[in-house]
Amino acid sequence: MARRRHKKRTHVGASNGPTNGTSANSSASRGPKTMVIRVGAGEVGSSVTQLVKDVRSMMEPSTASRLRERKSNKLRDYTTMAGPLGVSHLLLFSRSSTGNTNLRLALTPKGPTLHFRVEKYSLCKDVRKALRHPRGGSKECLTPPLLVMNNFLTPDTGGASKPSVPRHLETLSTTIFQSLFPPIAPQSTSLSSIRRVLLLNRELPDSRSTASNNTKPYVLSLRHYAIATKPSGLSKGIRRINKAEKTLKERASKKGMPNLGNLEDVADYILDPSAAGGGFTSGSESEVETDAEVEVMDTDHRRVASRKQAETAHPAERDSQRRAAGTQKRAVRLIELGPRMTLRMTKAEDGVCGGKVMWHEYVNKTQDEIHELEKLWDTRKREKAERKRVQKENVERKREVRASGNKAAEDEQRPPDDEADSEAINDWESDAIEDEEAA
């Protein structure tokens, strides 16, 4: 008898489907998700369109990488779908009438929103052209990047100079950027899952520029790197030999293998600089800077001691053996992936792209004007709450009227009990008379 087919792609228990009845928006799988959107679709230009694609690849895997915008789409369309899809952040790219590229970073569903002006940016293709050995492949984007933030809080100068952004807004911007990616647990996160680094550096204003200009801009530099590691303390020839096991499994393995056919011993290849076109000519080739070395767990397969040997060994000796056998030194190198962006904060407001302005770079208000605006926003909040209350009462009243109307219509269609009984008796008498006449 033929075996029954079990679908493994779209049903419960599949690798890409819901497991154990949990949906994508459940609390167990809830995490930060983003949408990178072009406001105005084709009106922003080809360069900004490519920048949006690069930012989507940078924000993967928790982003809508295949999102397609339309010119008719409004901001309300995205905010309405953000809740059902579990989207927590919106990155909105747009172009003003003067040609400036702007970025709005908003938290859904209640805000706040940070407004930035993109002063400079470089696309991924431009970064790859500038590198001698660019990084290829997309395996790095399978896991979220490691977020590194620097100088987000202004150092305390004892009141000598006024900060460009209030202290509470600096803390707010730090919290917003930290919430873009899931938090990392150092005890449980494996180092192999950290393949990228997203660097956000705040450029502190120069004292000369602040002396000439009273404005102190809040400028952020964004860089995106891939993490590459290799064993440290080894020459290039030894590293190529260590890769033999991996390269032999590939079809195009002969390309990276050294030619040792003319040598009598492998030691000739290691010690002779001109042997097989490899080796090293100086000690600098095998030396790595100490600040670029880290100790990581060795993933090579090793002989496991038996239970009896593990029990008889001394605890201190067992720990030292485990540390010696389980760690190795590796050199870390960062390869830039792109994009690059220089962001200048211009405004911070409450709500999703519409609300009370908490800070503005070009507009300064006096205390009286701030109090007047706060009163205006309080009045708007009360009016909005009153409108919601009236709408809720109207909905409840309409539901009651609809329910009572349906009940009244049912009562009208249903005859009373006395009339039903009399109609039944009359029907019975008419049937009896008809039977007698027929007899």
Beta strands, then each sheet from edge to edge (+ up, - down):
strand 1: 34-38
strand 2: 89-95
strand 3: 101-107
strand 4: 113-122
strand 5: 146-150
strand 6: 196-203
strand 7: 218-231
strand 8: 293-297
strand 9: 327-336
strand 10: 340-349
strand 11: 357-360
sheet 1: 1+ 2+ 3- 4+ 10- 7+ 6- 5-
sheet 2: 1+ 2+ 3- 4+ 10- 11+
sheet 3: 1+ 2+ 3- 4+ 10- 7+ 9- 8+
end
